[in-house]
Amino acid sequence: MKKLSLMAGVGILAVILTGCGPKKATKETLSQIEECRKAEQAAQQKIEELNAQIQELKSDNLDGKIQALQHERDSLKNYLNLLEQGY
């Protein structure tokens, strides 16, 4: 009787451990993971492109401000020269 209950206990334990073991990923899950990886790569590339565009726009804006300030400086120099000459 002890052997029978011991064997039944081992059998139940084997079934429980087999059911709790690691499971393989399905093809569907693997394809979803691959799609997510591709989407992540595309998003990273888009982020890099947008950051480059931001830097370009910032530098363009600075160039325009520099030109405007240089023009203002030149105008003020001319006005100062005219004042010094007595006009």
N, CA, C and O atoms as a GROMACS GRO file, in nm:
protein
  348
    1MET      N    1   0.081  -0.118   0.000
    1MET     CA    2   0.000   0.000   0.000
    1MET      C    3   0.087   0.126   0.000
    1MET      O    4   0.057   0.224  -0.067
    2LYS      N    5   0.196   0.120   0.078
    2LYS     CA    6   0.284   0.234   0.081
    2LYS      C    7   0.348   0.258  -0.055
    2LYS      O    8   0.365   0.373  -0.098
    3LYS      N    9   0.383   0.149  -0.124
    3LYS     CA   10   0.443   0.163  -0.256
    3LYS      C   11   0.346   0.228  -0.353
    3LYS      O   12   0.384   0.312  -0.434
    4LEU      N   13   0.220   0.187  -0.345
    4LEU     CA   14   0.118   0.240  -0.434
    4LEU      C   15   0.095   0.388  -0.408
    4LEU      O   16   0.087   0.466  -0.503
    5SER      N   17   0.084   0.428  -0.284
    5SER     CA   18   0.063   0.570  -0.252
    5SER      C   19   0.188   0.652  -0.286
    5SER      O   20   0.178   0.767  -0.327
    6LEU      N   21   0.306   0.592  -0.267
    6LEU     CA   22   0.430   0.661  -0.302
    6LEU      C   23   0.438   0.680  -0.453
    6LEU      O   24   0.478   0.787  -0.498
    7MET      N   25   0.402   0.581  -0.530
    7MET     CA   26   0.404   0.592  -0.676
    7MET      C   27   0.300   0.692  -0.725
    7MET      O   28   0.325   0.769  -0.818
    8ALA      N   29   0.184   0.692  -0.661
    8ALA     CA   30   0.080   0.788  -0.698
    8ALA      C   31   0.127   0.929  -0.667
    8ALA      O   32   0.105   1.021  -0.746
    9GLY      N   33   0.191   0.947  -0.552
    9GLY     CA   34   0.243   1.078  -0.514
    9GLY      C   35   0.350   1.125  -0.611
    9GLY      O   36   0.352   1.242  -0.650
   10VAL      N   37   0.440   1.035  -0.651
   10VAL     CA   38   0.545   1.070  -0.748
   10VAL      C   39   0.482   1.105  -0.882
   10VAL      O   40   0.523   1.200  -0.949
   11GLY      N   41   0.380   1.029  -0.921
   11GLY     CA   42   0.312   1.056  -1.048
   11GLY      C   43   0.244   1.192  -1.047
   11GLY      O   44   0.254   1.267  -1.144
   12ILE      N   45   0.176   1.224  -0.940
   12ILE     CA   46   0.109   1.355  -0.928
   12ILE      C   47   0.213   1.467  -0.928
   12ILE      O   48   0.195   1.569  -0.994
   13LEU      N   49   0.320   1.446  -0.856
   13LEU     CA   50   0.428   1.544  -0.852
   13LEU      C   51   0.489   1.565  -0.990
   13LEU      O   52   0.520   1.678  -1.028
   14ALA      N   53   0.505   1.457  -1.066
   14ALA     CA   54   0.561   1.467  -1.202
   14ALA      C   55   0.467   1.547  -1.292
   14ALA      O   56   0.513   1.629  -1.372
   15VAL      N   57   0.338   1.523  -1.280
   15VAL     CA   58   0.239   1.596  -1.361
   15VAL      C   59   0.242   1.744  -1.325
   15VAL      O   60   0.238   1.829  -1.414
   16ILE      N   61   0.249   1.775  -1.197
   16ILE     CA   62   0.252   1.916  -1.153
   16ILE      C   63   0.377   1.985  -1.204
   16ILE      O   64   0.369   2.096  -1.255
   17LEU      N   65   0.491   1.920  -1.189
   17LEU     CA   66   0.617   1.981  -1.233
   17LEU      C   67   0.623   1.996  -1.385
   17LEU      O   68   0.678   2.094  -1.435
   18THR      N   69   0.567   1.903  -1.457
   18THR     CA   70   0.564   1.913  -1.602
   18THR      C   71   0.474   2.029  -1.645
   18THR      O   72   0.507   2.101  -1.740
   19GLY      N   73   0.365   2.047  -1.579
   19GLY     CA   74   0.273   2.157  -1.613
   19GLY      C   75   0.330   2.293  -1.579
   19GLY      O   76   0.292   2.392  -1.641
   20CYS      N   77   0.419   2.302  -1.482
   20CYS     CA   78   0.476   2.429  -1.440
   20CYS      C   79   0.607   2.461  -1.511
   20CYS      O   80   0.666   2.566  -1.488
   21GLY      N   81   0.653   2.372  -1.596
   21GLY     CA   82   0.780   2.391  -1.664
   21GLY      C   83   0.774   2.502  -1.768
   21GLY      O   84   0.667   2.557  -1.795
   22PRO      N   85   0.889   2.535  -1.826
   22PRO     CA   86   0.893   2.643  -1.926
   22PRO      C   87   0.816   2.604  -2.051
   22PRO      O   88   0.812   2.487  -2.091
   23LYS      N   89   0.756   2.700  -2.110
   23LYS     CA   90   0.678   2.677  -2.230
   23LYS      C   91   0.749   2.742  -2.348
   23LYS      O   92   0.813   2.846  -2.333
   24LYS      N   93   0.738   2.680  -2.463
   24LYS     CA   94   0.799   2.736  -2.583
   24LYS      C   95   0.713   2.850  -2.637
   24LYS      O   96   0.591   2.850  -2.625
   25ALA      N   97   0.781   2.947  -2.696
   25ALA     CA   98   0.708   3.056  -2.758
   25ALA      C   99   0.648   3.007  -2.889
   25ALA      O  100   0.712   2.930  -2.962
   26THR      N  101   0.529   3.051  -2.919
   26THR     CA  102   0.465   3.010  -3.044
   26THR      C  103   0.521   3.094  -3.158
   26THR      O  104   0.584   3.197  -3.137
   27LYS      N  105   0.497   3.047  -3.279
   27LYS     CA  106   0.542   3.121  -3.398
   27LYS      C  107   0.476   3.258  -3.402
   27LYS      O  108   0.538   3.356  -3.444
   28GLU      N  109   0.353   3.265  -3.359
   28GLU     CA  110   0.280   3.393  -3.358
   28GLU      C  111   0.347   3.492  -3.262
   28GLU      O  112   0.364   3.609  -3.295
   29THR      N  113   0.385   3.443  -3.144
   29THR     CA  114   0.452   3.529  -3.047
   29THR      C  115   0.586   3.575  -3.100
   29THR      O  116   0.623   3.692  -3.084
   30LEU      N  117   0.660   3.485  -3.162
   30LEU     CA  118   0.791   3.521  -3.218
   30LEU      C  119   0.776   3.625  -3.329
   30LEU      O  120   0.857   3.717  -3.340
   31SER      N  121   0.673   3.610  -3.412
   31SER     CA  122   0.653   3.708  -3.519
   31SER      C  123   0.613   3.844  -3.461
   31SER      O  124   0.652   3.948  -3.514
   32GLN      N  125   0.534   3.844  -3.354
   32GLN     CA  126   0.498   3.970  -3.289
   32GLN      C  127   0.621   4.037  -3.230
   32GLN      O  128   0.635   4.159  -3.239
   33ILE      N  129   0.709   3.958  -3.171
   33ILE     CA  130   0.832   4.014  -3.114
   33ILE      C  131   0.918   4.074  -3.226
   33ILE      O  132   0.974   4.182  -3.208
   34GLU      N  133   0.927   4.007  -3.338
   34GLU     CA  134   1.006   4.057  -3.451
   34GLU      C  135   0.946   4.186  -3.506
   34GLU      O  136   1.020   4.280  -3.538
   35GLU      N  137   0.815   4.192  -3.515
   35GLU     CA  138   0.748   4.314  -3.560
   35GLU      C  139   0.776   4.430  -3.465
   35GLU      O  140   0.800   4.543  -3.508
   36CYS      N  141   0.773   4.401  -3.336
   36CYS     CA  142   0.801   4.505  -3.236
   36CYS      C  143   0.946   4.554  -3.247
   36CYS      O  144   0.972   4.674  -3.234
   37ARG      N  145   1.037   4.463  -3.272
   37ARG     CA  146   1.178   4.503  -3.289
   37ARG      C  147   1.194   4.593  -3.411
   37ARG      O  148   1.265   4.693  -3.406
   38LYS      N  149   1.129   4.556  -3.520
   38LYS     CA  150   1.137   4.638  -3.641
   38LYS      C  151   1.076   4.775  -3.617
   38LYS      O  152   1.130   4.877  -3.662
   39ALA      N  153   0.964   4.778  -3.548
   39ALA     CA  154   0.899   4.907  -3.517
   39ALA      C  155   0.989   4.991  -3.428
   39ALA      O  156   0.996   5.113  -3.445
   40GLU      N  157   1.056   4.928  -3.334
   40GLU     CA  158   1.147   5.002  -3.246
   40GLU      C  159   1.263   5.061  -3.325
   40GLU      O  160   1.300   5.176  -3.304
   41GLN      N  161   1.319   4.983  -3.416
   41GLN     CA  162   1.430   5.032  -3.498
   41GLN      C  163   1.384   5.149  -3.584
   41GLN      O  164   1.457   5.248  -3.598
   42ALA      N  165   1.266   5.139  -3.643
   42ALA     CA  166   1.213   5.247  -3.725
   42ALA      C  167   1.191   5.372  -3.641
   42ALA      O  168   1.219   5.483  -3.686
   43ALA      N  169   1.140   5.354  -3.519
   43ALA     CA  170   1.117   5.469  -3.431
   43ALA      C  171   1.249   5.533  -3.391
   43ALA      O  172   1.258   5.656  -3.385
   44GLN      N  173   1.351   5.452  -3.362
   44GLN     CA  174   1.483   5.507  -3.326
   44GLN      C  175   1.541   5.586  -3.442
   44GLN      O  176   1.598   5.693  -3.422
   45GLN      N  177   1.526   5.535  -3.563
   45GLN     CA  178   1.577   5.606  -3.680
   45GLN      C  179   1.503   5.738  -3.699
   45GLN      O  180   1.565   5.840  -3.731
   46LYS      N  181   1.373   5.737  -3.679
   46LYS     CA  182   1.293   5.860  -3.692
   46LYS      C  183   1.335   5.962  -3.587
   46LYS      O  184   1.343   6.081  -3.615
   47ILE      N  185   1.363   5.915  -3.465
   47ILE     CA  186   1.408   6.005  -3.357
   47ILE      C  187   1.540   6.070  -3.397
   47ILE      O  188   1.558   6.190  -3.378
   48GLU      N  189   1.634   5.991  -3.452
   48GLU     CA  190   1.762   6.045  -3.493
   48GLU      C  191   1.745   6.150  -3.604
   48GLU      O  192   1.809   6.254  -3.602
   49GLU      N  193   1.657   6.120  -3.701
   49GLU     CA  194   1.631   6.215  -3.809
   49GLU      C  195   1.571   6.345  -3.754
   49GLU      O  196   1.612   6.454  -3.795
   50LEU      N  197   1.475   6.334  -3.663
   50LEU     CA  198   1.412   6.453  -3.607
   50LEU      C  199   1.510   6.535  -3.522
   50LEU      O  200   1.506   6.658  -3.525
   51ASN      N  201   1.597   6.467  -3.447
   51ASN     CA  202   1.698   6.539  -3.370
   51ASN      C  203   1.793   6.614  -3.461
   51ASN      O  204   1.831   6.728  -3.432
   52ALA      N  205   1.832   6.553  -3.572
   52ALA     CA  206   1.918   6.620  -3.669
   52ALA      C  207   1.847   6.741  -3.729
   52ALA      O  208   1.907   6.846  -3.748
   53GLN      N  209   1.719   6.724  -3.757
   53GLN     CA  210   1.641   6.835  -3.813
   53GLN      C  211   1.629   6.949  -3.711
   53GLN      O  212   1.636   7.066  -3.749
   54ILE      N  213   1.611   6.916  -3.585
   54ILE     CA  214   1.603   7.018  -3.480
   54ILE      C  215   1.733   7.097  -3.473
   54ILE      O  216   1.732   7.220  -3.465
   55GLN      N  217   1.845   7.026  -3.476
   55GLN     CA  218   1.975   7.092  -3.470
   55GLN      C  219   1.994   7.183  -3.591
   55GLN      O  220   2.047   7.294  -3.578
   56GLU      N  221   1.952   7.137  -3.708
   56GLU     CA  222   1.964   7.218  -3.828
   56GLU      C  223   1.880   7.345  -3.818
   56GLU      O  224   1.924   7.454  -3.854
   57LEU      N  225   1.757   7.330  -3.768
   57LEU     CA  226   1.669   7.446  -3.754
   57LEU      C  227   1.724   7.544  -3.651
   57LEU      O  228   1.715   7.666  -3.670
   58LYS      N  229   1.780   7.491  -3.542
   58LYS     CA  230   1.839   7.579  -3.442
   58LYS      C  231   1.956   7.657  -3.500
   58LYS      O  232   1.969   7.776  -3.475
   59SER      N  233   2.040   7.590  -3.576
   59SER     CA  234   2.156   7.659  -3.633
   59SER      C  235   2.112   7.761  -3.738
   59SER      O  236   2.169   7.869  -3.747
   60ASP      N  237   2.009   7.726  -3.818
   60ASP     CA  238   1.957   7.822  -3.916
   60ASP      C  239   1.902   7.945  -3.847
   60ASP      O  240   1.927   8.058  -3.890
   61ASN      N  241   1.829   7.925  -3.740
   61ASN     CA  242   1.770   8.035  -3.665
   61ASN      C  243   1.879   8.124  -3.607
   61ASN      O  244   1.867   8.246  -3.608
   62LEU      N  245   1.986   8.064  -3.556
   62LEU     CA  246   2.097   8.141  -3.500
   62LEU      C  247   2.166   8.221  -3.609
   62LEU      O  248   2.205   8.335  -3.586
   63ASP      N  249   2.182   8.163  -3.726
   63ASP     CA  250   2.245   8.236  -3.836
   63ASP      C  251   2.163   8.359  -3.874
   63ASP      O  252   2.218   8.466  -3.899
   64GLY      N  253   2.032   8.343  -3.877
   64GLY     CA  254   1.946   8.457  -3.908
   64GLY      C  255   1.956   8.566  -3.802
   64GLY      O  256   1.959   8.685  -3.834
   65LYS      N  257   1.960   8.526  -3.675
   65LYS     CA  258   1.973   8.624  -3.567
   65LYS      C  259   2.107   8.695  -3.573
   65LYS      O  260   2.115   8.816  -3.552
   66ILE      N  261   2.212   8.619  -3.603
   66ILE     CA  262   2.345   8.680  -3.612
   66ILE      C  263   2.347   8.782  -3.724
   66ILE      O  264   2.401   8.891  -3.707
   67GLN      N  265   2.291   8.749  -3.838
   67GLN     CA  266   2.288   8.843  -3.950
   67GLN      C  267   2.208   8.968  -3.914
   67GLN      O  268   2.249   9.079  -3.947
   68ALA      N  269   2.096   8.950  -3.848
   68ALA     CA  270   2.014   9.065  -3.809
   68ALA      C  271   2.089   9.154  -3.711
   68ALA      O  272   2.086   9.277  -3.723
   69LEU      N  273   2.157   9.094  -3.615
   69LEU     CA  274   2.233   9.172  -3.518
   69LEU      C  275   2.352   9.242  -3.583
   69LEU      O  276   2.386   9.354  -3.547
   70GLN      N  277   2.416   9.176  -3.679
   70GLN     CA  278   2.527   9.240  -3.749
   70GLN      C  279   2.477   9.359  -3.830
   70GLN      O  280   2.543   9.463  -3.836
   71HIS      N  281   2.362   9.344  -3.891
   71HIS     CA  282   2.305   9.455  -3.967
   71HIS      C  283   2.271   9.572  -3.874
   71HIS      O  284   2.297   9.687  -3.906
   72GLU      N  285   2.213   9.539  -3.759
   72GLU     CA  286   2.181   9.643  -3.662
   72GLU      C  287   2.308   9.712  -3.612
   72GLU      O  288   2.311   9.834  -3.597
   73ARG      N  289   2.412   9.633  -3.588
   73ARG     CA  290   2.540   9.689  -3.543
   73ARG      C  291   2.596   9.785  -3.647
   73ARG      O  292   2.641   9.895  -3.614
   74ASP      N  293   2.593   9.743  -3.775
   74ASP     CA  294   2.645   9.828  -3.882
   74ASP      C  295   2.565   9.957  -3.893
   74ASP      O  296   2.621  10.064  -3.915
   75SER      N  297   2.435   9.947  -3.878
   75SER     CA  298   2.350  10.066  -3.885
   75SER      C  299   2.383  10.162  -3.771
   75SER      O  300   2.393  10.282  -3.791
   76LEU      N  301   2.401  10.107  -3.650
   76LEU     CA  302   2.435  10.191  -3.535
   76LEU      C  303   2.574  10.254  -3.551
   76LEU      O  304   2.595  10.368  -3.509
   77LYS      N  305   2.667  10.181  -3.609
   77LYS     CA  306   2.801  10.237  -3.634
   77LYS      C  307   2.791  10.354  -3.731
   77LYS      O  308   2.853  10.458  -3.710
   78ASN      N  309   2.714  10.336  -3.837
   78ASN     CA  310   2.696  10.444  -3.934
   78ASN      C  311   2.631  10.566  -3.869
   78ASN      O  312   2.671  10.679  -3.894
   79TYR      N  313   2.532  10.542  -3.786
   79TYR     CA  314   2.463  10.652  -3.718
   79TYR      C  315   2.558  10.723  -3.623
   79TYR      O  316   2.557  10.846  -3.613
   80LEU      N  317   2.641  10.646  -3.553
   80LEU     CA  318   2.739  10.704  -3.460
   80LEU      C  319   2.843  10.787  -3.537
   80LEU      O  320   2.881  10.895  -3.493
   81ASN      N  321   2.886  10.737  -3.650
   81ASN     CA  322   2.982  10.812  -3.733
   81ASN      C  323   2.922  10.943  -3.780
   81ASN      O  324   2.990  11.046  -3.780
   82LEU      N  325   2.797  10.941  -3.818
   82LEU     CA  326   2.730  11.064  -3.862
   82LEU      C  327   2.719  11.164  -3.746
   82LEU      O  328   2.739  11.284  -3.766
   83LEU      N  329   2.688  11.113  -3.626
   83LEU     CA  330   2.679  11.202  -3.510
   83LEU      C  331   2.816  11.262  -3.477
   83LEU      O  332   2.825  11.380  -3.442
   84GLU      N  333   2.921  11.180  -3.487
   84GLU     CA  334   3.055  11.231  -3.457
   84GLU      C  335   3.100  11.336  -3.558
   84GLU      O  336   3.176  11.426  -3.525
   85GLN      N  337   3.053  11.324  -3.679
   85GLN     CA  338   3.090  11.422  -3.783
   85GLN      C  339   3.008  11.550  -3.772
   85GLN      O  340   3.036  11.648  -3.840
   86GLY      N  341   2.909  11.549  -3.688
   86GLY     CA  342   2.831  11.670  -3.663
   86GLY      C  343   2.704  11.680  -3.743
   86GLY      O  344   2.647  11.789  -3.751
   87TYR      N  345   2.657  11.576  -3.801
   87TYR     CA  346   2.533  11.584  -3.878
   87TYR      C  347   2.414  11.568  -3.793
   87TYR      O  348   2.302  11.572  -3.842
   0.00000   0.00000   0.00000
